[in-house]
Amino acid sequence: MKTQLFAKESACAAIVETGHALIEKKLVAGSWGNISCRIDENHFVITPSGLDYETMTAVDLVLMDIRNGVCCGAHKPSSEKGVH
């Protein structure tokens, strides 16, 4: 089975939308849990640590490099980034 990958912008939009839906459906509160999306063979985007899903925007998300664990973004990535 081939994995479907997303462009970074699409991945970020999907994560923000999913976070808002989880809040709306009362499946999470605040910044509980974490959401990620693979964008290519070596990278994924993940929600930042401690930021509420209600106020989170695409620019708040963190880009992770799977090969070396390096992250790019204004926030720290979710503490569970290794699971993703």
trRosetta pair geometry for C-beta under 8 A, 3 or more apart (Angstrom, degrees):
i j d omega theta_ij theta_ji phi_ij phi_ji
3 38 6.8 -8 155 80 135 147
5 38 5.9 -81 -120 114 82 93
5 39 6.1 83 -175 -173 99 26
5 40 5.8 73 -169 -92 148 43
6 10 4.4 -133 -175 92 106 110
6 11 4.0 141 96 -64 129 86
6 14 6.6 -90 -132 8 168 141
6 37 5.7 -15 37 156 137 124
6 38 7.4 122 24 84 87 54
6 39 5.6 -66 74 -113 74 68
7 10 4.6 83 56 11 83 107
7 11 6.8 -153 86 -10 38 88
7 39 6.9 33 -173 -152 14 102
8 11 5.6 -57 -146 36 29 113
8 12 6.3 29 158 -19 66 106
8 39 5.1 34 -82 -142 64 154
8 43 8.0 -24 -90 120 101 134
8 45 6.5 119 -147 -51 75 132
8 63 7.1 -9 -136 -102 123 120
9 12 5.9 -53 -148 35 29 110
9 13 6.4 29 154 -17 63 107
9 58 7.4 27 -145 -168 60 148
10 13 5.7 -55 -147 38 31 111
10 14 6.2 32 154 -20 65 108
11 14 5.8 -57 -148 37 29 111
11 15 6.4 29 154 -20 64 106
11 37 3.9 -174 -155 99 100 132
11 38 7.7 -138 -119 72 137 24
11 39 5.0 -83 -25 -82 157 101
11 44 7.8 -149 -176 -158 150 58
11 45 4.8 131 125 29 124 131
12 15 5.8 -54 -148 34 31 110
12 16 6.4 28 156 -15 65 106
12 37 7.9 -137 -53 49 32 132
12 45 5.7 -88 -75 160 72 165
12 58 3.8 74 150 -145 125 99
12 61 5.2 -158 -125 28 94 152
13 16 6.0 -56 -148 38 30 108
13 17 6.1 29 155 -17 65 111
13 58 6.2 -13 -69 -87 55 126
14 17 5.7 -57 -144 41 29 112
14 18 6.1 31 156 -21 65 108
14 37 5.8 92 79 -75 123 158
15 18 5.7 -56 -146 37 28 111
15 19 6.4 32 154 -21 63 105
15 35 4.9 154 -146 114 88 120
15 36 7.2 6 -106 -117 125 18
15 37 5.6 -127 -58 -7 102 118
15 45 6.2 -121 -24 111 150 113
15 46 7.9 -177 -131 -135 151 20
15 47 6.4 -171 175 -64 124 84
15 58 7.8 119 62 -112 102 68
15 61 6.0 92 82 -101 149 139
16 19 5.7 -54 -150 34 30 113
16 20 6.5 29 154 -16 64 106
16 56 6.0 -157 -121 112 83 96
16 57 6.3 20 -116 -145 139 31
16 58 5.6 -69 -34 -65 138 69
16 61 7.6 -99 -55 -47 90 120
17 20 5.9 -55 -150 37 30 110
17 21 6.3 30 153 -19 65 107
18 21 5.6 -55 -146 37 32 112
18 22 6.3 36 155 -23 66 103
18 35 5.4 158 95 -143 129 155
19 22 5.8 -52 -148 32 30 111
19 23 6.6 28 154 -15 63 105
19 35 5.9 -130 -65 12 87 146
19 47 6.7 125 -81 -99 131 133
19 53 3.4 -155 173 -150 106 111
19 56 5.6 -19 110 60 162 136
20 23 5.8 -56 -152 37 32 111
20 24 6.1 33 152 -20 67 110
20 53 6.4 -166 -66 152 40 102
20 54 7.2 96 -112 -111 71 44
21 24 5.5 -54 -142 38 32 113
21 25 6.1 16 163 -6 67 111
22 25 6.3 -64 -143 47 25 100
22 27 4.6 -89 -157 65 74 109
22 28 4.6 18 149 20 117 111
22 33 7.2 -107 172 64 159 145
22 35 7.9 -160 -15 -57 145 130
22 53 6.3 -41 66 152 108 173
23 26 7.5 23 177 -77 33 36
23 27 7.9 -77 -54 44 17 73
23 28 6.4 -55 -78 72 56 86
23 29 7.6 95 -124 -114 76 33
23 53 5.0 -171 -43 89 120 121
23 54 5.5 149 -148 -70 170 82
26 29 7.7 15 -151 -70 63 81
28 32 4.3 -161 -163 73 99 107
28 33 5.1 -88 -111 17 140 124
28 53 6.8 77 92 2 126 146
29 32 5.5 55 54 -2 60 127
30 52 5.0 -76 -157 -111 60 88
30 53 7.3 119 147 12 22 83
30 54 7.9 -54 -120 2 36 104
31 47 7.6 175 -158 149 89 129
31 49 7.7 77 159 176 140 34
31 50 5.3 105 95 -153 169 21
31 51 5.6 123 -106 66 129 29
31 52 5.3 -92 -54 -85 85 39
31 53 6.6 155 -102 -26 50 74
34 46 6.3 14 172 -173 115 100
34 47 4.9 -158 -149 52 73 113
34 78 3.8 53 -121 -122 147 161
34 80 5.4 -179 26 56 147 115
34 81 8.0 -104 157 -71 159 55
34 84 7.4 -95 115 -54 122 129
35 46 7.2 166 89 -149 45 57
35 47 5.0 72 44 -27 77 118
36 44 5.2 41 173 153 114 125
36 45 6.5 169 -153 87 68 47
36 46 4.0 -18 -99 -99 101 82
36 47 7.2 -110 -67 1 63 73
36 64 7.9 -27 -140 23 127 130
36 78 7.6 -112 -57 27 106 136
36 81 7.8 117 -80 -129 142 64
36 84 4.2 58 29 -153 162 146
37 44 6.3 175 86 -161 34 88
37 45 5.4 -7 56 55 86 93
38 43 7.5 128 -159 94 59 49
38 44 4.6 -48 -101 -99 50 101
39 43 5.1 -35 60 98 102 100
39 44 6.1 157 5 -111 79 38
39 45 6.0 62 -32 -15 121 95
39 63 7.9 -39 23 -134 144 95
40 43 5.2 33 47 40 89 94
41 66 8.0 -112 136 41 51 136
42 65 6.0 0 152 -155 97 73
42 66 5.2 -142 -161 39 50 100
42 67 5.4 -12 -150 -23 110 105
43 63 6.1 -6 -167 -174 118 93
43 64 6.5 154 -152 80 64 53
43 65 5.8 -32 -96 -102 81 51
43 66 6.6 -135 -74 -9 26 89
44 63 7.8 168 90 -152 31 53
44 64 5.4 -14 63 58 76 104
44 66 6.8 69 0 -58 96 102
44 84 6.1 -148 102 138 154 116
45 61 5.0 30 179 154 109 131
45 62 6.9 151 -157 76 61 41
45 63 5.6 -31 -99 -97 75 60
45 64 7.3 168 -96 13 23 81
46 61 6.8 154 71 -166 29 88
46 62 5.4 -31 65 66 81 95
46 64 5.8 23 5 -13 116 125
46 77 5.1 55 82 -155 124 107
46 78 5.3 -105 154 15 121 108
46 81 5.7 161 70 -112 173 90
46 84 5.8 150 -95 57 127 169
47 51 7.0 -148 175 60 91 103
47 53 7.5 -31 -138 -92 142 85
47 56 6.8 -21 -140 -144 99 159
47 60 8.0 13 -150 116 62 102
47 61 6.5 -59 -101 -118 38 80
47 62 7.6 20 119 20 10 94
47 77 7.9 106 84 -157 38 63
47 78 5.5 56 76 -50 79 115
48 51 4.6 43 77 8 108 127
48 56 7.5 179 32 -123 99 115
48 60 5.5 -97 1 159 130 90
48 61 6.7 -148 -32 -118 87 30
48 62 5.5 115 -84 -26 77 110
48 73 6.9 -144 -84 128 110 140
48 75 3.4 9 -137 114 144 141
48 76 6.2 102 -161 69 88 49
48 77 6.4 -91 -118 -113 51 30
48 78 6.9 170 -177 -49 12 63
49 75 6.8 -171 37 159 70 105
49 76 4.6 -26 26 92 121 101
49 77 6.5 62 -29 109 92 23
49 78 5.4 147 -75 -106 71 33
49 79 5.7 75 -108 -33 122 78
50 76 7.9 40 22 61 105 106
51 55 7.0 -112 176 78 89 96
51 56 5.3 105 129 -87 114 100
51 60 5.7 -163 146 173 166 137
51 75 6.2 -31 -34 -142 135 162
52 55 5.0 60 77 23 104 97
52 56 6.6 -155 94 -31 49 89
53 56 5.3 -45 -136 15 35 124
56 60 4.9 -122 -150 67 75 147
56 61 7.6 77 179 -59 111 76
57 60 5.3 108 55 -4 62 103
58 61 6.0 -40 -165 6 43 116
59 74 7.4 27 150 12 87 126
60 73 7.5 62 170 -176 29 122
60 74 7.1 -72 -126 59 48 108
60 75 5.9 26 -170 -3 74 138
61 73 6.5 -113 108 -120 40 146
62 71 5.1 -1 176 -171 115 118
62 72 7.0 154 -163 72 66 43
62 73 3.8 -123 -111 26 65 152
62 75 6.0 -107 -62 76 109 85
62 76 7.3 -21 -79 145 154 19
62 77 4.1 -137 90 -86 155 85
62 78 7.8 -166 41 -2 131 68
62 81 8.0 -61 95 -100 132 131
63 71 6.7 147 78 -159 51 61
63 72 4.4 -15 61 57 106 98
63 73 6.0 147 15 -44 71 103
64 69 7.2 -29 -165 -149 97 38
64 70 7.6 153 -154 83 52 43
64 71 5.2 -23 -99 -102 68 83
64 77 6.0 53 -72 -98 114 159
64 81 5.9 171 -101 -165 154 124
64 84 7.6 102 53 88 156 122
65 68 5.3 2 106 48 120 83
65 69 6.8 -36 76 26 80 11
65 70 4.5 11 35 55 123 87
65 71 7.4 -146 12 -74 76 37
66 69 7.9 21 -156 -67 19 46
69 81 7.9 109 -145 116 84 129
71 76 7.7 80 93 -149 157 44
71 77 5.0 -137 -120 -26 153 120
71 81 7.6 -66 -78 -137 129 165
73 77 7.4 102 47 -66 134 79
77 81 4.5 48 125 -72 129 136
78 81 5.4 144 73 -56 78 75
78 84 7.6 83 68 -15 126 134
80 83 4.7 -23 172 20 93 121
80 84 6.9 95 123 -23 82 94
81 84 5.7 -60 -158 32 42 112
